[in-house]
């Protein structure tokens, strides 16, 4: 998840305080970039039915955000069943990748068609003119990310170079009587590489 949130003391932090009876302090204020990859959370609730998806007023909520000046951009990164199977097998056989496999991921293999139907229903229900979905083929994750960046960054998201105050490096203070103490040999980490 790539997430740029407002710091606690930011004056716009509580621009949206109460929405549908729930506090949403994470929503961005004016001029704040908040990019999220929410695939797993959205999908989990839609797929497993842990929330009543029909009762979620997502389209109205998104319309309200857009009316308030928030740019809502939604991407779905689908992969094929074969691509997902290959990723699972690579993770199963690579000890460095096994941490990425959760019980939810393993269960998703069994429920692939059920999850796909739920995803299709979610996309149909929440694809609105104010906040449309964009689908990025994601069998090759690196290319998918680059395609996604290229889709919105050039010319669609307003951007300007931020102003930076000049930084001046202060002079180092030299004390003629200071001598650096030797570091004991047992404290050094062996230089193997």
HELIX and SHEET records of a PDB file:
HELIX    1   1 UNK A   39  UNK A   48  1                                  10    
HELIX    2   2 UNK A   53  UNK A   55  5                                   3    
HELIX    3   3 UNK A   58  UNK A   67  1                                  10    
HELIX    4   4 UNK A   81  UNK A   93  1                                  13    
HELIX    5   5 UNK A   98  UNK A  100  5                                   3    
HELIX    6   6 UNK A  103  UNK A  110  1                                   8    
HELIX    7   7 UNK A  112  UNK A  126  1                                  15    
HELIX    8   8 UNK A  141  UNK A  156  1                                  16    
HELIX    9   9 UNK A  185  UNK A  187  5                                   3    
SHEET    1   A 2 UNK A  18  UNK A  19  0                                        
SHEET    2   A 2 UNK A  22  UNK A  23 -1                                        
SHEET    1   B 2 UNK A  74  UNK A  76  0                                        
SHEET    2   B 2 UNK A 133  UNK A 135  1                                        
END                                                                             
